[in-house]
Each structure stands twice: as C-alpha cells, then as structure tokens.
Amino acid sequence: MSPFLNKAFGFDPKQHNVRTEIVAGITTFLTMAYILAVNPSIFGALEGMPKGAVFTATALAAIVGTLVMALYAKKPFGLAPGMGLNAFFVFTVCLTMGYNWQFALTAVFIEGILFILMTVTKIRTYLINAIPGTLKKAIGAGIGLFIAFIGMQNSGIIVNSDSTLVVLGDVTHGTALVAVLGLVITGGLVMLKVRGGILIGILATTVIGLLVKDPATGETVTQLTRNAAGNPQFVSFPDSVAPIFMKFEWHNILSWDMLVVVLTFLFIDMFDTMGTVIGVSQTTGLVERDEVEDIDKIFLADSVATVAGACFGTSTTTTYVESAAGIGDGGRTGLTAFSIAVCFGLALLFSPIFLAIPSAATAPALIIVGVMMMPSVTRIHWEDYCRSIPAFLTIAFMPLAYSISDGILIGVIAYVVMHAIAGRFKDISVTMWILAVLFVLRYIFI
C-alpha cells in the first residue's frame, strides 16, 4: 500500500501517517464547507442560476481542483470557488456593470486559460520568487490574522460598528457564546496535543450549538435541515448543473469591459493564491530558502480548477487559506487533499449534514490556525525599517482591507518606496520595480 500512496500522493510512511492525513483533510473540509452554502446564496441574486445547480457546480469545481492538487501537485491544499471573487462576479460584473452571468463565466474561463499559460511559461513562479523573503514571512503572519478575523466576524465575536467600523460582539449569548466555548475546547485540545484536536473541536462545538439558542432568531445555533414533513433530513440527491454548464458568451470577448473584468479576476486570484500558498507553506516545511517547493504544480492545479469551475458554472476556483486548518492538524501530502475532495463528493449526497455545521463551530478552528501562522513574524528584521515597514503594512492590510491580495500589493509598493527613499537601490530588483509600478496603476485604473 505504501508504494501506491507514495506514487499517488507523495506519502512517505517514515514521515507521514495515514490517519493524520485523512483527519487533516476532514478538518480542512469542515472549515471551508461554508462555501457550499454561501456560493448558492450569492448567485441566487442572478436570474437563471438556480441555487441547486450552483451548489452542485461549487462542489464539482472543488472536487476537480482538489483532486488535481492531490494527484499532480501532491500537496495538502483544498480548492473551491473563492470568496470575494464570487461577490465581484455577481454584484459588480452582473448587477453593477449590467452584463449577464454568461459574460462573467466567459471572463472566468479566459482568466483560467491565461493562468495556465502563465504557469506553463513559469511567469507565475518567477513573480512569486521575486517577492523578497521579508514580505513572504509577513504574508504568513498577515494571513494568520486575516483568517482569525474571518472566524471572529462570522461567529459574531467581532461585529460591525458605524462609529469604529468593528467592535466586540455580545459573547454571552447565541452564536458568539458557542464560538467562545468552542475556542476554549479547541484551544485546550491543541495545547494538550490531542491528534485531530481541531476536528474534534469543530464537532464538539456543533453539538453545543444544538443546545444554545440565538436571541436574534430564537432558534438553536446549529440548525438541522428538515424535509417537508418537518423531520431531520440527512441525505439528498444533487441537482443537475445543466442550466449553467458551459454557458459561455463569446461575442463580447474583445470588448474593453471584458479586458477589465478578466484583468481584475486575474489580479485578485493571482495574489490571493500566491499569498495563500506562501503563507500556509510557512507552517509545513514546504519553503526552502524562501522558495515554495513544487510551486509550478500548485499553480497549475489552481489554474485547471478555475477553468473547470467556469465550465461547471461557477466563479473563480482558488486555493483556500482554510487549508491551514488541516495542515495545523498534521496534513502534509496529497492524501490530505484527496480526503478533502472525497468529503466534497460526499457533500453532494449528504449536504444537509455538512451544511448543519454553523460558523460558530468553524470559527475556533480559524482562530487557532491564525495563532499557528504567527511565528513567521519572529524572523522579520524589525530593527531594519526599510524591511519592517513594508512587512508591517502587509500584515496589517490583509485583515483591515479584508484582502490577501491588497496586503501583498501594498507591501510590494511600500518595499520599493522605502528602499528608494533610503537609497538602497541595489536591494530592489528590476522585477520589484515593475511590480510596484503595475500595482500603483492597478489602484489608479482598476
């Protein structure tokens, strides 16, 4: 069995454990399964995109992308249609710019093809290797804060405030209370080095959610799906993707709007993926001399997933930062990714079960993973302000701007500006100059 696992997933029995890899895959799936509920909800704003079809397309895109990651790249990353990119698809391209969803799907398809070409020609690899080591270390910490903030926000621990933008929520009731209890449980399990502690924490918190009511809704935090008769439902057959499958629109591909949309998808996806891969890899041992191992294969899996997702009928499919949850549970090989893909396959049949897991249950996992990603800041030379200011801005802007890509872009611009002001031109590569100029133009024109 070991030779097969090694050949298929890069699994080495001397370094890896099958149970650990599978548990890690389940953990990652549970932290990113929310996309199965969120994506259909977002696309439901568009006429002609049935929620059931979008649910199936979302799962299929995740399965294809994650299988390529498992079998080709052999890395423990999960893929699915990306948050932010789906909102840009629906609310900007379709509802603001006025184009139909077929136009937007065509833009996603073209973006995926461009990504494949950029990966094969090693342009994406060249760009990621041009990012200075200081910024790469900052990216890991920034993503840690970002996903922890996502967990706090989704669970109501942090809420909106008109005066201060964000404020501490009511952690004594409802969803936020369940998340806090889950954080105590998950944190305790991790501290005690219980194998699969993050997964156990998610499941335990889900059970607690059945016992706690949310004052806002009057219902329990964990909600079981029920059938027409009012009984709990655990199995359902997936809807067909036929209404949205391969529905491309080609007559506008040479328009200025198509160029702008494709470039926007390209920028966001490229630097979100770049940041996720760099940041999460910091915790896996996949980074050697500030370069990520097999980065070409990781990017190709991401690119193929985007093309497949567009064909199925959903927005850009990308590498998920929540992969850090499974990696935090010990996942290191493609077997973890394969387990994630299997879970998405099961979700097609057992969606009521997976969709019952509330955000309060996944929030503690994201917060703990955020902690696990912070040690990279200790390797930043904070006394060298030419390096530390760009690094700090990279870390700060990811959660504050709610964007991994903005954190990277601003960090690169700041790196070039700070070094230029200090007269340290020899530390600025030609590639960094070009990237800084392009990123400034991006904020001006896109």
C-alpha positions in Angstrom: 0.0 0.0 0.0 2.8 2.4 0.8 4.3 2.4 -2.7 0.9 3.3 -4.1 0.4 6.1 -1.6 3.9 7.4 -2.3 3.4 7.4 -6.0 -0.2 8.8 -5.9 0.1 11.4 -3.1 3.8 11.8 -2.2 3.1 9.9 1.0 6.2 8.7 2.9 5.4 6.2 5.7 8.6 7.2 7.5 7.4 10.8 7.8 3.6 10.7 7.4 0.6 8.9 9.0 -2.5 7.9 7.0 -4.9 8.6 9.9 -3.3 12.1 10.4 -3.6 12.9 6.7 -7.3 11.8 6.5 -8.3 13.7 9.7 -6.4 16.7 8.4 -8.4 16.6 5.1 -11.7 16.3 7.0 -10.7 19.2 9.2 -9.9 21.4 6.2 -13.1 20.4 4.5 -15.2 21.4 7.6 -13.5 24.8 7.7 -14.2 25.5 4.1 -17.6 23.7 3.6 -19.3 27.0 4.2 -18.8 27.8 0.6 -21.4 25.2 -0.3 -24.0 27.3 1.5 -22.6 30.8 0.7 -22.0 30.4 -3.0 -25.6 29.4 -4.0 -26.9 32.2 -1.8 -24.7 34.8 -3.6 -25.5 33.5 -7.0 -29.2 33.4 -6.1 -29.3 37.1 -6.9 -29.0 36.3 -10.6 -31.9 35.1 -12.6 -31.2 31.9 -14.5 -28.7 30.5 -11.9 -30.7 28.0 -9.8 -29.3 27.6 -6.3 -29.3 23.8 -6.6 -27.3 23.9 -9.8 -24.8 26.4 -8.3 -24.4 24.1 -5.2 -23.6 21.1 -7.4 -21.2 23.2 -9.6 -19.5 24.5 -6.4 -18.9 21.0 -5.1 -17.7 19.7 -8.5 -15.3 22.6 -9.0 -13.9 21.9 -5.6 -13.6 18.1 -6.3 -11.8 18.6 -9.6 -9.4 21.3 -8.4 -8.5 19.4 -5.2 -8.0 16.1 -7.0 -5.5 17.8 -9.3 -3.8 19.2 -6.2 -3.7 15.8 -4.6 -2.6 13.6 -7.6 -0.4 16.1 -9.5 0.9 18.6 -7.0 0.7 16.1 -4.1 0.2 19.0 -1.6 -2.3 19.3 1.3 -4.3 22.3 -0.1 -8.0 22.4 -0.7 -9.6 24.4 -3.6 -13.1 25.8 -4.1 -14.8 28.8 -5.7 -13.2 31.8 -3.8 -15.0 34.3 -1.6 -14.7 37.9 -2.8 -14.3 36.7 -6.4 -17.9 35.3 -6.3 -19.1 38.7 -5.0 -17.2 40.5 -7.7 -18.8 38.2 -10.3 -22.4 38.7 -9.1 -22.5 42.3 -7.7 -20.0 44.1 -9.9 -19.9 42.4 -13.3 -23.6 41.4 -13.4 -25.6 43.7 -11.2 -23.5 46.9 -11.5 -21.9 46.7 -14.9 -25.1 45.2 -16.3 -23.6 42.1 -18.0 -25.3 38.7 -17.9 -23.8 35.8 -16.0 -22.8 34.1 -19.2 -20.4 37.1 -19.9 -18.9 36.7 -16.4 -18.4 33.0 -16.8 -16.6 33.6 -20.0 -14.3 36.1 -18.3 -13.5 33.4 -15.6 -12.8 30.8 -18.3 -10.4 33.2 -20.1 -8.7 34.1 -16.8 -8.2 30.3 -16.2 -6.7 29.8 -19.6 -4.3 32.8 -19.1 -3.3 31.4 -15.7 -2.5 28.0 -17.3 -0.3 29.8 -19.9 1.4 31.9 -17.2 2.1 28.7 -15.2 3.4 26.7 -18.1 5.7 29.5 -19.1 6.8 29.9 -15.4 5.7 33.6 -15.3 3.8 33.0 -12.0 6.7 31.1 -10.5 9.1 33.9 -11.5 6.8 36.5 -9.9 6.4 34.6 -6.6 10.2 34.0 -6.4 10.8 37.8 -6.9 9.0 38.7 -3.7 11.6 39.4 -1.0 11.9 37.0 1.9 10.8 39.6 4.4 7.5 40.1 2.6 7.0 36.3 2.4 7.3 36.0 6.1 4.9 38.9 6.6 2.4 37.2 4.3 2.2 34.2 6.5 1.5 36.3 9.6 -0.9 38.5 7.8 -2.9 35.6 6.6 -3.0 34.2 10.1 -4.6 37.5 11.4 -6.9 37.5 8.3 -8.4 34.1 8.8 -8.6 34.6 12.6 -10.6 37.8 11.9 -12.8 35.9 9.4 -13.6 33.4 12.1 -14.4 36.1 14.7 -16.5 38.0 12.3 -18.5 35.0 11.0 -19.3 33.9 14.6 -20.3 37.3 15.9 -17.4 37.7 18.2 -16.5 40.8 16.2 -19.4 42.8 14.7 -19.9 45.9 12.7 -19.9 49.4 14.2 -20.9 52.6 12.5 -18.6 54.6 14.7 -15.5 52.4 14.9 -16.1 50.0 12.0 -15.7 47.0 14.2 -16.4 46.2 17.9 -16.6 43.3 20.3 -20.0 41.5 19.9 -22.2 40.1 22.7 -20.1 37.0 23.6 -22.6 36.0 26.4 -25.3 34.7 24.1 -26.0 32.9 20.9 -23.5 32.2 18.1 -20.7 34.2 19.7 -21.1 32.3 23.0 -20.9 29.0 21.2 -17.8 30.1 19.3 -16.1 31.2 22.6 -16.9 27.8 24.2 -15.6 26.1 21.1 -12.4 28.2 21.2 -11.8 27.1 24.8 -12.4 23.4 23.8 -10.3 23.6 20.6 -7.5 25.6 22.3 -7.4 23.1 25.1 -7.2 20.1 22.8 -4.4 21.7 20.8 -2.5 22.6 23.9 -2.8 19.0 25.1 -1.5 17.9 21.6 -4.6 15.7 21.0 -4.3 14.4 17.5 -7.2 15.7 15.4 -7.9 18.3 18.1 -9.2 20.9 15.6 -11.6 18.5 14.0 -12.8 17.3 17.4 -13.3 20.9 18.4 -15.4 21.6 15.4 -17.7 18.6 16.0 -18.0 19.3 19.7 -18.9 22.9 19.1 -21.5 21.8 16.5 -23.1 19.7 19.2 -23.1 22.6 21.7 -24.8 24.7 19.1 -27.8 22.3 19.3 -28.3 23.3 22.9 -27.8 27.1 22.6 -30.4 29.4 21.1 -29.5 32.6 19.2 -31.5 35.5 20.6 -31.7 37.1 17.2 -33.6 34.2 15.6 -35.0 32.4 18.6 -33.6 29.1 17.1 -30.6 27.0 18.1 -27.2 28.0 16.7 -26.9 24.6 14.9 -29.8 24.1 12.6 -30.6 20.6 11.2 -32.1 20.5 7.7 -35.6 19.3 7.7 -37.8 17.8 5.0 -41.4 18.8 4.1 -42.7 16.7 6.9 -40.6 18.6 9.4 -38.3 15.6 10.1 -34.5 15.9 10.1 -33.0 15.3 6.7 -29.6 13.8 6.2 -29.4 12.7 2.6 -30.4 14.5 -0.7 -29.5 13.9 -4.3 -27.6 16.8 -6.1 -29.3 19.0 -8.6 -28.2 18.9 -12.2 -25.7 21.6 -13.5 -27.3 21.6 -16.9 -28.8 25.1 -16.6 -25.4 26.7 -16.1 -23.0 24.1 -17.7 -20.7 25.6 -20.4 -22.9 28.6 -20.8 -20.3 30.9 -22.4 -20.9 34.1 -24.3 -18.2 34.8 -26.9 -19.4 37.9 -28.8 -18.1 40.3 -26.2 -14.6 38.8 -25.6 -12.8 41.7 -27.4 -14.6 44.5 -25.5 -12.9 46.9 -23.1 -15.2 45.7 -20.3 -14.2 42.1 -20.8 -10.5 43.1 -20.6 -11.1 45.0 -17.4 -13.1 42.1 -15.8 -10.5 39.5 -16.9 -7.6 41.6 -15.5 -9.5 42.1 -12.2 -10.2 38.4 -11.8 -6.5 37.8 -12.7 -5.0 40.2 -10.2 -7.2 39.1 -7.3 -6.8 35.4 -8.0 -3.1 35.6 -8.7 -2.1 37.3 -5.5 -4.7 35.7 -3.3 -3.3 32.3 -4.4 0.2 33.5 -4.1 -0.3 34.8 -0.6 -2.2 31.6 0.5 0.5 29.3 -0.9 3.4 31.2 0.6 1.7 31.9 4.0 0.4 28.4 4.5 3.6 26.7 3.3 5.5 28.5 6.0 3.9 26.1 8.5 4.6 22.9 6.5 8.3 22.8 5.8 7.5 23.3 2.1 9.5 26.5 2.0 13.2 26.3 1.4 15.4 29.4 1.0 12.2 31.4 0.8 11.0 29.4 -2.2 7.9 27.1 -2.2 8.5 23.5 -3.2 6.8 22.4 -6.4 5.1 25.8 -6.8 4.6 25.3 -10.5 2.5 22.2 -9.8 0.4 24.0 -7.1 -0.3 26.9 -9.5 -1.2 24.6 -12.4 -3.7 22.8 -10.1 -5.2 26.2 -9.2 -5.4 27.2 -12.9 -7.0 24.0 -14.1 -9.5 24.3 -11.2 -10.5 27.8 -12.4 -11.2 26.5 -16.0 -13.2 23.5 -14.7 -15.2 25.7 -12.3 -16.1 28.1 -15.2 -17.2 25.1 -17.3 -19.4 23.8 -14.4 -20.9 27.3 -14.0 -19.3 29.0 -11.0 -16.8 31.8 -10.3 -13.0 31.5 -10.0 -11.8 28.4 -8.1 -8.8 29.1 -5.9 -6.6 27.6 -3.2 -8.2 28.1 0.2 -6.5 29.7 3.1 -8.5 27.4 5.3 -6.1 24.6 4.2 -4.0 25.8 7.1 -6.5 24.2 9.5 -5.8 20.7 8.1 -2.1 21.5 8.0 -2.3 22.5 11.6 -3.7 19.1 12.3 -0.7 17.5 10.6 -1.6 17.2 6.9 1.4 17.3 4.7 0.7 15.3 1.5 -1.7 14.9 -1.4 -3.6 12.4 0.7 -4.9 15.3 2.8 -6.2 17.0 -0.4 -7.6 13.7 -1.6 -9.6 13.4 1.6 -10.9 16.9 1.1 -12.1 16.0 -2.4 -13.8 12.9 -1.1 -15.6 15.0 1.5 -16.9 17.3 -1.2 -18.1 14.3 -3.1 -19.9 13.0 0.0 -21.4 16.5 0.5 -23.2 16.1 -2.8 -25.2 13.3 -1.2 -25.1 14.3 2.5 -25.3 18.1 2.1 -27.9 18.5 4.9 -25.3 17.1 7.4 -22.4 19.2 6.3 -24.5 22.4 5.9 -25.7 22.0 9.5 -22.2 22.9 10.8 -22.5 26.5 11.9 -19.9 29.3 11.5 -19.6 29.2 15.3 -18.1 25.8 15.0 -15.5 26.6 12.3 -14.6 30.0 13.9 -12.5 28.5 16.7 -10.5 26.4 14.2 -9.7 29.5 12.1 -8.6 31.4 15.2 -6.3 28.6 16.4 -4.8 28.3 12.9 -4.2 32.0 12.9 -2.1 31.5 16.1 -0.2 28.7 14.3 0.7 31.1 11.4 2.1 33.9 13.6 5.7 32.6 14.3 7.0 33.8 11.0 7.0 37.4 12.4 9.9 36.4 14.6 12.1 36.0 11.5 11.4 39.6 10.3 14.3 42.1 11.0 12.1 44.6 12.8 15.0 46.9 13.5 15.6 47.4 9.8 12.8 49.9 8.9 13.3 49.5 5.2 12.1 45.9 5.6 9.9 46.1 8.7 7.6 48.9 7.5 6.6 47.1 4.3 6.3 43.8 6.3 4.0 45.5 8.9 1.8 47.1 6.2 1.5 43.7 4.5 0.4 42.1 7.8 -1.9 44.9 8.8 -3.7 45.4 5.5 -4.7 41.8 5.0 -7.3 41.8 7.8 -8.0 45.6 7.7 -8.6 45.7 3.9 -10.2 42.2 4.1 -7.9 41.1 1.2 -4.8 39.0 0.9 -4.1 40.4 -2.5 -4.3 44.1 -1.3 -1.9 43.2 1.6 0.7 41.9 -0.9 0.3 44.7 -3.4 0.7 47.4 -0.7 3.6 45.6 0.8 5.4 45.4 -2.6 4.8 49.1 -3.2 6.0 50.1 0.3 9.1 47.9 -0.1 10.2 49.7 -3.3 9.3 53.1 -1.9 11.1 52.6 1.4 14.3 51.2 -0.2 14.3 54.0 -2.8 13.9 56.7 -0.1 16.8 55.1 1.8 19.0 55.0 -1.3 19.2 51.2 -1.1 18.6 50.7 -4.9 20.7 47.6 -5.1 18.1 45.8 -2.9 15.4 46.5 -5.4 15.3 44.0 -8.3 14.0 45.0 -11.7 11.0 42.8 -11.2 10.1 44.5 -8.0 10.3 47.9 -9.7 8.0 46.6 -12.5 5.5 45.1 -10.0 5.4 48.2 -7.9 4.6 50.4 -11.0 1.9 47.9 -12.1 0.3 47.7 -8.7 0.1 51.5 -8.5 -1.5 51.6 -11.9 -3.9 48.9 -10.8 -5.2 51.1 -7.9 -5.5 54.0 -10.2 -7.3 52.4 -13.1 -8.9 49.2 -11.9 
